[in-house]
Amino acid sequence: MKKRTSYLLICLALGLASCGSNKNNPSESFDRQAMLTHFADEMIVPAYSALDFSLSSLEIAANNLTNNPEEAWLMQARETWKASYLEWMRVVAFNFGPAGEEGIRKGLVEEIGTFPASETKIDSVLIKGVWNLNDFNRDARGFLAIEYLIFGKNQSNAEIIALFAADANRRNYLLALVQDIRQRVAAVEDGWNNQGYRNDFVSNDGTDSGSSTSNLYNEFVRSYEAIKNFKLGLPMGKRPGQTQAEPQLVEAYYSGETLTMLKAHLETIENIWRGRTRSGFDGPGFRDYLETVQGGPELIASTEAQLAALKNALNAVPETPTVSEQIGSNNTALEALYVELSKMTRFFKSDLSSLLGIAITYSSGDGD
């Protein structure tokens, strides 16, 4: 009788353990490898290729401007910078693998997308005529340093053209910055296409830390939080230690394209959620993953509702004046947008992480 009782207790314990496991772990019916294949082949690699192509146009424009400083070439440089930066918004959330940190090199986002640019450091480079694009002065290089050079600060087009005409350091630094971005992006693209990372990414289909699903998810959430915390929260004075708004800290301050880039970045976040390609095709994304998980359909519904509220708030932000000017005067629409961004964090971060069983592996210092 003792043996029979012990046997029943063991079976009961195993049964309870099994129930607990099924409740807390996401369904294994979802084909993560298919999702990773879709992201690699239809979203990530094409996005880096498009960015590389757009940078070739920026390089041509920079050469035209430096060889012949005229307003037509300045306008071309600005147009190609904007086009390239919009393409950059399509890859900014894929800051892992070949784009990730290695040694003292930070991720691609930090190396060429740091903002705000440091006017002091850039001006110092122009005076000395000496630069090192592999040092720690990431706020003196990348896209936003180029923006500072070609858009200027409170300067007319004629004044900017005159600076390029008179200053060889300015001309050479602009070319060096563009070439540096091209080389870094080309290295990432090569890593995906020719160095085997694409296959590694697709095959590493677990959910543990370091897996492709974990890397994709964590960079998705971190990139979203960067919008809330730094692209909007920082210039609005919402970050710890700030006592007032600092409108000059917006992204794309000199060009006045802050809202355009904010919308493009949020579109990329939504595309990752939906698995949506540039052409508008919805493949397997995190939304589809949730459909196979207990409680997933309910989270999808609440996430979609909040996403709709967020997009409504975003569309309510006036196109003019610029975001930095709105922060400094009437920022009612921006305050409403910040509230909706904050509400969205819960769904993308804590709730999605919990249901999919994917740990948050980065520190946002945000407390959400």
ZANU-201169 format. One record per residue (C-alpha): residue number from 1; residue in one letter; x, y, z. Coordinates in steps of 0.1 Angstrom, whole numbers, plus 5000, padded with zeros to 4 digits. Each point is the difference from the previous one (the first is absolute). Example, Ala and Ser with C-alpha at 12.3 -4.5 7.8 and 13.67 -1.06 7.14 Angstrom:
REM residues 2
<pos = 1 | code = a | px = 5123 | py = 4955 | pz = 5078>
<pos = 2 | code = s | px = 5014 | py = 5034 | pz = 4993>
END
This chain:
REM residues 368
<pos = 1 | code = m | px = 5000 | py = 5000 | pz = 5000>
<pos = 2 | code = k | px = 5029 | py = 5023 | pz = 5009>
<pos = 3 | code = k | px = 5015 | py = 4994 | pz = 4965>
<pos = 4 | code = r | px = 4967 | py = 5007 | pz = 4983>
<pos = 5 | code = t | px = 4995 | py = 5033 | pz = 5020>
<pos = 6 | code = s | px = 5036 | py = 5012 | pz = 4992>
<pos = 7 | code = y | px = 4994 | py = 4992 | pz = 4963>
<pos = 8 | code = l | px = 4968 | py = 5020 | pz = 4999>
<pos = 9 | code = l | px = 5017 | py = 5029 | pz = 5018>
<pos = 10 | code = i | px = 5028 | py = 5001 | pz = 4974>
<pos = 11 | code = c | px = 4975 | py = 4999 | pz = 4971>
<pos = 12 | code = l | px = 4980 | py = 5028 | pz = 5016>
<pos = 13 | code = a | px = 5032 | py = 5021 | pz = 5005>
<pos = 14 | code = l | px = 5011 | py = 4994 | pz = 4964>
<pos = 15 | code = g | px = 4965 | py = 5009 | pz = 4987>
<pos = 16 | code = l | px = 5000 | py = 5033 | pz = 5019>
<pos = 17 | code = a | px = 5034 | py = 5008 | pz = 4988>
<pos = 18 | code = s | px = 4989 | py = 4994 | pz = 4965>
<pos = 19 | code = c | px = 4970 | py = 5022 | pz = 5004>
<pos = 20 | code = g | px = 5021 | py = 5028 | pz = 5014>
<pos = 21 | code = s | px = 5025 | py = 4997 | pz = 4971>
<pos = 22 | code = n | px = 4973 | py = 5002 | pz = 4974>
<pos = 23 | code = k | px = 4984 | py = 5030 | pz = 5016>
<pos = 24 | code = n | px = 5032 | py = 5021 | pz = 5003>
<pos = 25 | code = n | px = 5018 | py = 4990 | pz = 4967>
<pos = 26 | code = p | px = 4989 | py = 5012 | pz = 4966>
<pos = 27 | code = s | px = 4987 | py = 4975 | pz = 4975>
<pos = 28 | code = e | px = 5025 | py = 4981 | pz = 4980>
<pos = 29 | code = s | px = 4976 | py = 4998 | pz = 4971>
<pos = 30 | code = f | px = 5013 | py = 5033 | pz = 4986>
<pos = 31 | code = d | px = 5027 | py = 4997 | pz = 4973>
<pos = 32 | code = r | px = 5026 | py = 5024 | pz = 5013>
<pos = 33 | code = q | px = 5024 | py = 4990 | pz = 4972>
<pos = 34 | code = a | px = 4975 | py = 5010 | pz = 4974>
<pos = 35 | code = m | px = 4996 | py = 5034 | pz = 5018>
<pos = 36 | code = l | px = 5038 | py = 5005 | pz = 5001>
<pos = 37 | code = t | px = 5003 | py = 4990 | pz = 4963>
<pos = 38 | code = h | px = 4973 | py = 5026 | pz = 4992>
<pos = 39 | code = f | px = 5018 | py = 5027 | pz = 5020>
<pos = 40 | code = a | px = 5034 | py = 4992 | pz = 4985>
<pos = 41 | code = d | px = 4990 | py = 4997 | pz = 4964>
<pos = 42 | code = e | px = 4971 | py = 5023 | pz = 4996>
<pos = 43 | code = m | px = 5007 | py = 5028 | pz = 5026>
<pos = 44 | code = i | px = 5035 | py = 5003 | pz = 5014>
<pos = 45 | code = v | px = 5023 | py = 4992 | pz = 4971>
<pos = 46 | code = p | px = 4979 | py = 5020 | pz = 4975>
<pos = 47 | code = a | px = 4999 | py = 5030 | pz = 5024>
<pos = 48 | code = y | px = 5038 | py = 5000 | pz = 5004>
<pos = 49 | code = s | px = 5004 | py = 4997 | pz = 4962>
<pos = 50 | code = a | px = 4976 | py = 5029 | pz = 4994>
<pos = 51 | code = l | px = 5020 | py = 5021 | pz = 5026>
<pos = 52 | code = d | px = 5033 | py = 4992 | pz = 4983>
<pos = 53 | code = f | px = 4985 | py = 5010 | pz = 4966>
<pos = 54 | code = s | px = 4987 | py = 5033 | pz = 5014>
<pos = 55 | code = l | px = 5034 | py = 5007 | pz = 5015>
<pos = 56 | code = s | px = 5016 | py = 4998 | pz = 4966>
<pos = 57 | code = s | px = 4978 | py = 5029 | pz = 4989>
<pos = 58 | code = l | px = 5009 | py = 5019 | pz = 5031>
<pos = 59 | code = e | px = 5037 | py = 4995 | pz = 4993>
<pos = 60 | code = i | px = 4996 | py = 5013 | pz = 4964>
<pos = 61 | code = a | px = 4982 | py = 5030 | pz = 5014>
<pos = 62 | code = a | px = 5027 | py = 5007 | pz = 5026>
<pos = 63 | code = n | px = 5026 | py = 4998 | pz = 4973>
<pos = 64 | code = n | px = 4981 | py = 5024 | pz = 4978>
<pos = 65 | code = l | px = 4996 | py = 5024 | pz = 5028>
<pos = 66 | code = t | px = 5037 | py = 4999 | pz = 5011>
<pos = 67 | code = n | px = 5013 | py = 5003 | pz = 4964>
<pos = 68 | code = n | px = 4977 | py = 5028 | pz = 4991>
<pos = 69 | code = p | px = 4983 | py = 5018 | pz = 5030>
<pos = 70 | code = e | px = 4968 | py = 5013 | pz = 4984>
<pos = 71 | code = e | px = 4964 | py = 5001 | pz = 5012>
<pos = 72 | code = a | px = 4988 | py = 4973 | pz = 4976>
<pos = 73 | code = w | px = 5025 | py = 4975 | pz = 5014>
<pos = 74 | code = l | px = 4993 | py = 5010 | pz = 5036>
<pos = 75 | code = m | px = 4963 | py = 4993 | pz = 4994>
<pos = 76 | code = q | px = 5009 | py = 4967 | pz = 4984>
<pos = 77 | code = a | px = 5021 | py = 4991 | pz = 5030>
<pos = 78 | code = r | px = 4971 | py = 5008 | pz = 5023>
<pos = 79 | code = e | px = 4975 | py = 4980 | pz = 4980>
<pos = 80 | code = t | px = 5022 | py = 4969 | pz = 4999>
<pos = 81 | code = w | px = 5008 | py = 5003 | pz = 5037>
<pos = 82 | code = k | px = 4963 | py = 5000 | pz = 5008>
<pos = 83 | code = a | px = 4994 | py = 4970 | pz = 4977>
<pos = 84 | code = s | px = 5029 | py = 4981 | pz = 5016>
<pos = 85 | code = y | px = 4989 | py = 5008 | pz = 5035>
<pos = 86 | code = l | px = 4965 | py = 4988 | pz = 4992>
<pos = 87 | code = e | px = 5016 | py = 4967 | pz = 4988>
<pos = 88 | code = w | px = 5019 | py = 5000 | pz = 5032>
<pos = 89 | code = m | px = 4967 | py = 5001 | pz = 5019>
<pos = 90 | code = r | px = 4992 | py = 4966 | pz = 4984>
<pos = 91 | code = v | px = 5031 | py = 4983 | pz = 5015>
<pos = 92 | code = v | px = 5003 | py = 5018 | pz = 5033>
<pos = 93 | code = a | px = 4983 | py = 4972 | pz = 5019>
<pos = 94 | code = f | px = 5023 | py = 4973 | pz = 4986>
<pos = 95 | code = n | px = 5030 | py = 5010 | pz = 5021>
<pos = 96 | code = f | px = 5013 | py = 4964 | pz = 5006>
<pos = 97 | code = g | px = 5021 | py = 4974 | pz = 4982>
<pos = 98 | code = p | px = 5024 | py = 5018 | pz = 4976>
<pos = 99 | code = a | px = 4986 | py = 5033 | pz = 5012>
<pos = 100 | code = g | px = 5005 | py = 4992 | pz = 5037>
<pos = 101 | code = e | px = 5027 | py = 5009 | pz = 5025>
<pos = 102 | code = e | px = 5035 | py = 4984 | pz = 4996>
<pos = 103 | code = g | px = 5028 | py = 5010 | pz = 5022>
<pos = 104 | code = i | px = 5002 | py = 5038 | pz = 5004>
<pos = 105 | code = r | px = 4978 | py = 5004 | pz = 4970>
<pos = 106 | code = k | px = 4964 | py = 5008 | pz = 5010>
<pos = 107 | code = g | px = 4970 | py = 4989 | pz = 4980>
<pos = 108 | code = l | px = 4993 | py = 5017 | pz = 4966>
<pos = 109 | code = v | px = 4973 | py = 5021 | pz = 5015>
<pos = 110 | code = e | px = 5025 | py = 5015 | pz = 5025>
<pos = 111 | code = e | px = 5028 | py = 5004 | pz = 4975>
<pos = 112 | code = i | px = 4981 | py = 5018 | pz = 4972>
<pos = 113 | code = g | px = 4967 | py = 5010 | pz = 5015>
<pos = 114 | code = t | px = 5009 | py = 5017 | pz = 5033>
<pos = 115 | code = f | px = 4981 | py = 5032 | pz = 5007>
<pos = 116 | code = p | px = 5001 | py = 5028 | pz = 5008>
<pos = 117 | code = a | px = 5032 | py = 5009 | pz = 4981>
<pos = 118 | code = s | px = 5026 | py = 5019 | pz = 5019>
<pos = 119 | code = e | px = 5005 | py = 5033 | pz = 4984>
<pos = 120 | code = t | px = 5030 | py = 5007 | pz = 5022>
<pos = 121 | code = k | px = 5018 | py = 4968 | pz = 4989>
<pos = 122 | code = i | px = 4992 | py = 5004 | pz = 4964>
<pos = 123 | code = d | px = 5011 | py = 5036 | pz = 4999>
<pos = 124 | code = s | px = 5032 | py = 4989 | pz = 5018>
<pos = 125 | code = v | px = 5007 | py = 4974 | pz = 4973>
<pos = 126 | code = l | px = 4995 | py = 5027 | pz = 4973>
<pos = 127 | code = i | px = 5024 | py = 5023 | pz = 5017>
<pos = 128 | code = k | px = 5027 | py = 4974 | pz = 5005>
<pos = 129 | code = g | px = 4995 | py = 4981 | pz = 4968>
<pos = 130 | code = v | px = 5007 | py = 4967 | pz = 5018>
<pos = 131 | code = w | px = 4975 | py = 4973 | pz = 5008>
<pos = 132 | code = n | px = 4997 | py = 4963 | pz = 5010>
<pos = 133 | code = l | px = 4968 | py = 4984 | pz = 4990>
<pos = 134 | code = n | px = 5006 | py = 4970 | pz = 5023>
<pos = 135 | code = d | px = 5003 | py = 5019 | pz = 5032>
<pos = 136 | code = f | px = 4974 | py = 5005 | pz = 5027>
<pos = 137 | code = n | px = 4987 | py = 5033 | pz = 4986>
<pos = 138 | code = r | px = 4970 | py = 4984 | pz = 4984>
<pos = 139 | code = d | px = 4980 | py = 5032 | pz = 5002>
<pos = 140 | code = a | px = 5025 | py = 5016 | pz = 4976>
<pos = 141 | code = r | px = 4994 | py = 4975 | pz = 4972>
<pos = 142 | code = g | px = 4972 | py = 4982 | pz = 4982>
<pos = 143 | code = f | px = 4968 | py = 5012 | pz = 4985>
<pos = 144 | code = l | px = 4994 | py = 5028 | pz = 5024>
<pos = 145 | code = a | px = 5035 | py = 5015 | pz = 4996>
<pos = 146 | code = i | px = 4994 | py = 5001 | pz = 4963>
<pos = 147 | code = e | px = 4966 | py = 5017 | pz = 5006>
<pos = 148 | code = y | px = 5018 | py = 5027 | pz = 5021>
<pos = 149 | code = l | px = 5025 | py = 5007 | pz = 4972>
<pos = 150 | code = i | px = 4975 | py = 5002 | pz = 4971>
<pos = 151 | code = f | px = 4970 | py = 5017 | pz = 5017>
<pos = 152 | code = g | px = 5019 | py = 5022 | pz = 5024>
<pos = 153 | code = k | px = 4987 | py = 5018 | pz = 5031>
<pos = 154 | code = n | px = 4983 | py = 5033 | pz = 4994>
<pos = 155 | code = q | px = 5019 | py = 5004 | pz = 4967>
<pos = 156 | code = s | px = 4988 | py = 5008 | pz = 4966>
<pos = 157 | code = n | px = 5007 | py = 4978 | pz = 4970>
<pos = 158 | code = a | px = 5024 | py = 5026 | pz = 4987>
<pos = 159 | code = e | px = 5019 | py = 5000 | pz = 5033>
<pos = 160 | code = i | px = 5003 | py = 4962 | pz = 5000>
<pos = 161 | code = i | px = 5012 | py = 4999 | pz = 4964>
<pos = 162 | code = a | px = 5026 | py = 5027 | pz = 5009>
<pos = 163 | code = l | px = 5012 | py = 4979 | pz = 5029>
<pos = 164 | code = f | px = 5005 | py = 4970 | pz = 4977>
<pos = 165 | code = a | px = 5017 | py = 5021 | pz = 4973>
<pos = 166 | code = a | px = 5025 | py = 5015 | pz = 5025>
<pos = 167 | code = d | px = 5007 | py = 4970 | pz = 5023>
<pos = 168 | code = a | px = 5018 | py = 4969 | pz = 4987>
<pos = 169 | code = n | px = 4996 | py = 4984 | pz = 5034>
<pos = 170 | code = r | px = 4962 | py = 5003 | pz = 4998>
<pos = 171 | code = r | px = 5000 | py = 4985 | pz = 4965>
<pos = 172 | code = n | px = 5023 | py = 4971 | pz = 5009>
<pos = 173 | code = y | px = 4982 | py = 4993 | pz = 5033>
<pos = 174 | code = l | px = 4966 | py = 4997 | pz = 4982>
<pos = 175 | code = l | px = 5015 | py = 4975 | pz = 4975>
<pos = 176 | code = a | px = 5016 | py = 4980 | pz = 5028>
<pos = 177 | code = l | px = 4968 | py = 4998 | pz = 5020>
<pos = 178 | code = v | px = 4980 | py = 4988 | pz = 4970>
<pos = 179 | code = q | px = 5027 | py = 4974 | pz = 4991>
<pos = 180 | code = d | px = 5001 | py = 4988 | pz = 5036>
<pos = 181 | code = i | px = 4962 | py = 4994 | pz = 5000>
<pos = 182 | code = r | px = 5002 | py = 4982 | pz = 4967>
<pos = 183 | code = q | px = 5028 | py = 4977 | pz = 5012>
<pos = 184 | code = r | px = 4983 | py = 4991 | pz = 5032>
<pos = 185 | code = v | px = 4967 | py = 4993 | pz = 4983>
<pos = 186 | code = a | px = 5017 | py = 4980 | pz = 4973>
<pos = 187 | code = a | px = 5018 | py = 4979 | pz = 5026>
<pos = 188 | code = v | px = 4966 | py = 4992 | pz = 5017>
<pos = 189 | code = e | px = 4984 | py = 4991 | pz = 4966>
<pos = 190 | code = d | px = 5030 | py = 4978 | pz = 4992>
<pos = 191 | code = g | px = 4997 | py = 4983 | pz = 5034>
<pos = 192 | code = w | px = 4964 | py = 4991 | pz = 4992>
<pos = 193 | code = n | px = 5005 | py = 4990 | pz = 4963>
<pos = 194 | code = n | px = 5035 | py = 4986 | pz = 4998>
<pos = 195 | code = q | px = 5014 | py = 4992 | pz = 5034>
<pos = 196 | code = g | px = 4974 | py = 4974 | pz = 5010>
<pos = 197 | code = y | px = 4980 | py = 5020 | pz = 5026>
<pos = 198 | code = r | px = 4967 | py = 4996 | pz = 4981>
<pos = 199 | code = n | px = 5002 | py = 4963 | pz = 5003>
<pos = 200 | code = d | px = 5011 | py = 5002 | pz = 5036>
<pos = 201 | code = f | px = 4971 | py = 5024 | pz = 5007>
<pos = 202 | code = v | px = 4974 | py = 4976 | pz = 4985>
<pos = 203 | code = s | px = 5013 | py = 4969 | pz = 5016>
<pos = 204 | code = n | px = 5003 | py = 5014 | pz = 5036>
<pos = 205 | code = d | px = 4963 | py = 4999 | pz = 5005>
<pos = 206 | code = g | px = 4997 | py = 4995 | pz = 5038>
<pos = 207 | code = t | px = 4988 | py = 5026 | pz = 5024>
<pos = 208 | code = d | px = 5028 | py = 5000 | pz = 5025>
<pos = 209 | code = s | px = 5023 | py = 5030 | pz = 5005>
<pos = 210 | code = g | px = 5023 | py = 5003 | pz = 4969>
<pos = 211 | code = s | px = 4975 | py = 4982 | pz = 4977>
<pos = 212 | code = s | px = 4989 | py = 5018 | pz = 4969>
<pos = 213 | code = t | px = 4964 | py = 5003 | pz = 5012>
<pos = 214 | code = s | px = 5013 | py = 5016 | pz = 5032>
<pos = 215 | code = n | px = 5023 | py = 5024 | pz = 4981>
<pos = 216 | code = l | px = 4973 | py = 5010 | pz = 4977>
<pos = 217 | code = y | px = 4975 | py = 5005 | pz = 5027>
<pos = 218 | code = n | px = 5023 | py = 5019 | pz = 5024>
<pos = 219 | code = e | px = 5012 | py = 5024 | pz = 4973>
<pos = 220 | code = f | px = 4964 | py = 5005 | pz = 4989>
<pos = 221 | code = v | px = 4990 | py = 5011 | pz = 5035>
<pos = 222 | code = r | px = 5032 | py = 5020 | pz = 5007>
<pos = 223 | code = s | px = 4995 | py = 5019 | pz = 4967>
<pos = 224 | code = y | px = 4965 | py = 5007 | pz = 5010>
<pos = 225 | code = e | px = 5011 | py = 5013 | pz = 5034>
<pos = 226 | code = a | px = 5026 | py = 5022 | pz = 4983>
<pos = 227 | code = i | px = 4971 | py = 5018 | pz = 4983>
<pos = 228 | code = k | px = 4982 | py = 5007 | pz = 5032>
<pos = 229 | code = n | px = 5030 | py = 5006 | pz = 5023>
<pos = 230 | code = f | px = 5024 | py = 5019 | pz = 4977>
<pos = 231 | code = k | px = 4983 | py = 5011 | pz = 4968>
<pos = 232 | code = l | px = 4972 | py = 5016 | pz = 5019>
<pos = 233 | code = g | px = 5005 | py = 4997 | pz = 5037>
<pos = 234 | code = l | px = 5035 | py = 5015 | pz = 5001>
<pos = 235 | code = p | px = 4992 | py = 5033 | pz = 4981>
<pos = 236 | code = m | px = 4968 | py = 5003 | pz = 5020>
<pos = 237 | code = g | px = 5019 | py = 4998 | pz = 5033>
<pos = 238 | code = k | px = 4985 | py = 4967 | pz = 5011>
<pos = 239 | code = r | px = 5033 | py = 4981 | pz = 5007>
<pos = 240 | code = p | px = 5014 | py = 4996 | pz = 5036>
<pos = 241 | code = g | px = 5020 | py = 5030 | pz = 5011>
<pos = 242 | code = q | px = 4984 | py = 5024 | pz = 4975>
<pos = 243 | code = t | px = 4983 | py = 5030 | pz = 5015>
<pos = 244 | code = q | px = 4986 | py = 5016 | pz = 4968>
<pos = 245 | code = a | px = 4994 | py = 4993 | pz = 4963>
<pos = 246 | code = e | px = 5031 | py = 5001 | pz = 4977>
<pos = 247 | code = p | px = 4985 | py = 5004 | pz = 4965>
<pos = 248 | code = q | px = 5034 | py = 5001 | pz = 4983>
<pos = 249 | code = l | px = 5005 | py = 4963 | pz = 5010>
<pos = 250 | code = v | px = 4975 | py = 4987 | pz = 4975>
<pos = 251 | code = e | px = 5011 | py = 4976 | pz = 4972>
<pos = 252 | code = a | px = 5006 | py = 5018 | pz = 4966>
<pos = 253 | code = y | px = 5000 | py = 5034 | pz = 5017>
<pos = 254 | code = y | px = 5018 | py = 5019 | pz = 4973>
<pos = 255 | code = s | px = 4979 | py = 4987 | pz = 4971>
<pos = 256 | code = g | px = 4968 | py = 5004 | pz = 5018>
<pos = 257 | code = e | px = 4990 | py = 4964 | pz = 4990>
<pos = 258 | code = t | px = 4994 | py = 4987 | pz = 5035>
<pos = 259 | code = l | px = 4964 | py = 4991 | pz = 4995>
<pos = 260 | code = t | px = 5007 | py = 4983 | pz = 4966>
<pos = 261 | code = m | px = 5027 | py = 4978 | pz = 5016>
<pos = 262 | code = l | px = 4978 | py = 4993 | pz = 5030>
<pos = 263 | code = k | px = 4972 | py = 4987 | pz = 4978>
<pos = 264 | code = a | px = 5024 | py = 4979 | pz = 4980>
<pos = 265 | code = h | px = 5015 | py = 4984 | pz = 5031>
<pos = 266 | code = l | px = 4966 | py = 4992 | pz = 5014>
<pos = 267 | code = e | px = 4990 | py = 4985 | pz = 4967>
<pos = 268 | code = t | px = 5030 | py = 4977 | pz = 5002>
<pos = 269 | code = i | px = 4989 | py = 4989 | pz = 5035>
<pos = 270 | code = e | px = 4965 | py = 4993 | pz = 4988>
<pos = 271 | code = n | px = 5014 | py = 4981 | pz = 4970>
<pos = 272 | code = i | px = 5020 | py = 4977 | pz = 5023>
<pos = 273 | code = w | px = 4969 | py = 4994 | pz = 5021>
<pos = 274 | code = r | px = 4981 | py = 4990 | pz = 4969>
<pos = 275 | code = g | px = 5029 | py = 4984 | pz = 4980>
<pos = 276 | code = r | px = 4991 | py = 5026 | pz = 4973>
<pos = 277 | code = t | px = 5024 | py = 5004 | pz = 4971>
<pos = 278 | code = r | px = 5007 | py = 5032 | pz = 4981>
<pos = 279 | code = s | px = 4974 | py = 4990 | pz = 4974>
<pos = 280 | code = g | px = 4973 | py = 4996 | pz = 5027>
<pos = 281 | code = f | px = 4999 | py = 4962 | pz = 5001>
<pos = 282 | code = d | px = 4994 | py = 4987 | pz = 5035>
<pos = 283 | code = g | px = 5021 | py = 4969 | pz = 5008>
<pos = 284 | code = p | px = 5006 | py = 4983 | pz = 5033>
<pos = 285 | code = g | px = 5008 | py = 5026 | pz = 5027>
<pos = 286 | code = f | px = 4996 | py = 5003 | pz = 5038>
<pos = 287 | code = r | px = 4963 | py = 5005 | pz = 4995>
<pos = 288 | code = d | px = 4997 | py = 4966 | pz = 4983>
<pos = 289 | code = y | px = 5022 | py = 4984 | pz = 5027>
<pos = 290 | code = l | px = 4975 | py = 5012 | pz = 5026>
<pos = 291 | code = e | px = 4971 | py = 4983 | pz = 4983>
<pos = 292 | code = t | px = 5015 | py = 4966 | pz = 5010>
<pos = 293 | code = v | px = 5004 | py = 5009 | pz = 5037>
<pos = 294 | code = q | px = 4974 | py = 4997 | pz = 5028>
<pos = 295 | code = g | px = 4987 | py = 5035 | pz = 5006>
<pos = 296 | code = g | px = 5016 | py = 5012 | pz = 4967>
<pos = 297 | code = p | px = 4968 | py = 5010 | pz = 4982>
<pos = 298 | code = e | px = 4990 | py = 5022 | pz = 5029>
<pos = 299 | code = l | px = 5034 | py = 5017 | pz = 5001>
<pos = 300 | code = i | px = 4998 | py = 5005 | pz = 4962>
<pos = 301 | code = a | px = 4966 | py = 5018 | pz = 5004>
<pos = 302 | code = s | px = 5013 | py = 5023 | pz = 5027>
<pos = 303 | code = t | px = 5033 | py = 5007 | pz = 4982>
<pos = 304 | code = e | px = 4982 | py = 5008 | pz = 4968>
<pos = 305 | code = a | px = 4976 | py = 5024 | pz = 5019>
<pos = 306 | code = q | px = 5029 | py = 5018 | pz = 5016>
<pos = 307 | code = l | px = 5019 | py = 5001 | pz = 4967>
<pos = 308 | code = a | px = 4970 | py = 5017 | pz = 4984>
<pos = 309 | code = a | px = 4999 | py = 5025 | pz = 5028>
<pos = 310 | code = l | px = 5037 | py = 5007 | pz = 4996>
<pos = 311 | code = k | px = 4997 | py = 5005 | pz = 4962>
<pos = 312 | code = n | px = 4971 | py = 5024 | pz = 5006>
<pos = 313 | code = a | px = 5021 | py = 5020 | pz = 5024>
<pos = 314 | code = l | px = 5030 | py = 5000 | pz = 4976>
<pos = 315 | code = n | px = 4978 | py = 5012 | pz = 4971>
<pos = 316 | code = a | px = 4986 | py = 5028 | pz = 5022>
<pos = 317 | code = v | px = 5035 | py = 5016 | pz = 5003>
<pos = 318 | code = p | px = 5001 | py = 5029 | pz = 4976>
<pos = 319 | code = e | px = 5025 | py = 4999 | pz = 4971>
<pos = 320 | code = t | px = 5009 | py = 5036 | pz = 5008>
<pos = 321 | code = p | px = 5016 | py = 5015 | pz = 5019>
<pos = 322 | code = t | px = 5029 | py = 4975 | pz = 5006>
<pos = 323 | code = v | px = 4999 | py = 4977 | pz = 5030>
<pos = 324 | code = s | px = 5027 | py = 5019 | pz = 5017>
<pos = 325 | code = e | px = 4980 | py = 5032 | pz = 4996>
<pos = 326 | code = q | px = 4969 | py = 4983 | pz = 5013>
<pos = 327 | code = i | px = 5018 | py = 4988 | pz = 5031>
<pos = 328 | code = g | px = 5011 | py = 5036 | pz = 5006>
<pos = 329 | code = s | px = 4965 | py = 5015 | pz = 4997>
<pos = 330 | code = n | px = 4968 | py = 4980 | pz = 4996>
<pos = 331 | code = n | px = 5007 | py = 4963 | pz = 5006>
<pos = 332 | code = t | px = 4965 | py = 4987 | pz = 5008>
<pos = 333 | code = a | px = 5000 | py = 4975 | pz = 4971>
<pos = 334 | code = l | px = 5035 | py = 4988 | pz = 5009>
<pos = 335 | code = e | px = 4990 | py = 4995 | pz = 5036>
<pos = 336 | code = a | px = 4970 | py = 4979 | pz = 4989>
<pos = 337 | code = l | px = 5024 | py = 4980 | pz = 4977>
<pos = 338 | code = y | px = 5024 | py = 4994 | pz = 5028>
<pos = 339 | code = v | px = 4972 | py = 4986 | pz = 5022>
<pos = 340 | code = e | px = 4989 | py = 4976 | pz = 4973>
<pos = 341 | code = l | px = 5036 | py = 4989 | pz = 4994>
<pos = 342 | code = s | px = 5004 | py = 4993 | pz = 5038>
<pos = 343 | code = k | px = 4968 | py = 4979 | pz = 5000>
<pos = 344 | code = m | px = 5013 | py = 4980 | pz = 4970>
<pos = 345 | code = t | px = 5031 | py = 4990 | pz = 5019>
<pos = 346 | code = r | px = 4981 | py = 4975 | pz = 5022>
<pos = 347 | code = f | px = 4986 | py = 4981 | pz = 4970>
<pos = 348 | code = f | px = 5032 | py = 4997 | pz = 4980>
<pos = 349 | code = k | px = 5023 | py = 4995 | pz = 5030>
<pos = 350 | code = s | px = 4987 | py = 4983 | pz = 5031>
<pos = 351 | code = d | px = 4968 | py = 4983 | pz = 4987>
<pos = 352 | code = l | px = 5015 | py = 4987 | pz = 4967>
<pos = 353 | code = s | px = 5032 | py = 4989 | pz = 5018>
<pos = 354 | code = s | px = 4980 | py = 4981 | pz = 5026>
<pos = 355 | code = l | px = 4977 | py = 4982 | pz = 4975>
<pos = 356 | code = l | px = 5027 | py = 4990 | pz = 4976>
<pos = 357 | code = g | px = 5024 | py = 4990 | pz = 5027>
<pos = 358 | code = i | px = 5028 | py = 5023 | pz = 4986>
<pos = 359 | code = a | px = 5021 | py = 5018 | pz = 5027>
<pos = 360 | code = i | px = 5008 | py = 5036 | pz = 4997>
<pos = 361 | code = t | px = 5038 | py = 5000 | pz = 4999>
<pos = 362 | code = y | px = 5008 | py = 5037 | pz = 4998>
<pos = 363 | code = s | px = 4997 | py = 5027 | pz = 5027>
<pos = 364 | code = s | px = 4979 | py = 5029 | pz = 4990>
<pos = 365 | code = g | px = 5001 | py = 5017 | pz = 5034>
<pos = 366 | code = d | px = 4964 | py = 5009 | pz = 4994>
<pos = 367 | code = g | px = 4981 | py = 4982 | pz = 5027>
<pos = 368 | code = d | px = 4973 | py = 4988 | pz = 4977>
END
